[in-house]
Amino acid sequence: MLFASLPEFSLRFVWYMYTLMTKY
């Protein structure tokens, strides 16, 4: 279960950082 939720968390984190970078 952990491995199944890990990719989602990683993708969400990367997307958050991506939006943060594009904002500025």
Phi, psi and omega per residue, in radians:
M1 nan -0.671 -3.121
L2 -1.091 -0.759 -3.128
F3 -1.165 -0.444 -3.111
A4 -1.352 -0.558 -3.119
S5 -1.596 -0.277 -3.130
L6 -1.093 -0.882 3.141
P7 -1.018 -0.676 -3.134
E8 -1.119 -0.751 3.131
F9 -1.116 -0.740 3.141
S10 -1.110 -0.788 -3.130
L11 -1.103 -0.722 -3.139
R12 -1.125 -0.716 -3.139
F13 -1.140 -0.761 3.136
V14 -1.118 -0.723 3.139
W15 -1.121 -0.680 3.125
Y16 -1.112 -0.775 3.126
M17 -1.171 -0.653 3.140
Y18 -1.105 -0.802 -3.140
T19 -1.156 -0.599 3.123
L20 -1.145 -0.711 -3.126
M21 -1.214 -0.699 -3.108
T22 -1.286 -0.388 3.141
K23 -1.138 -0.750 -3.102
Y24 -1.627 nan nan
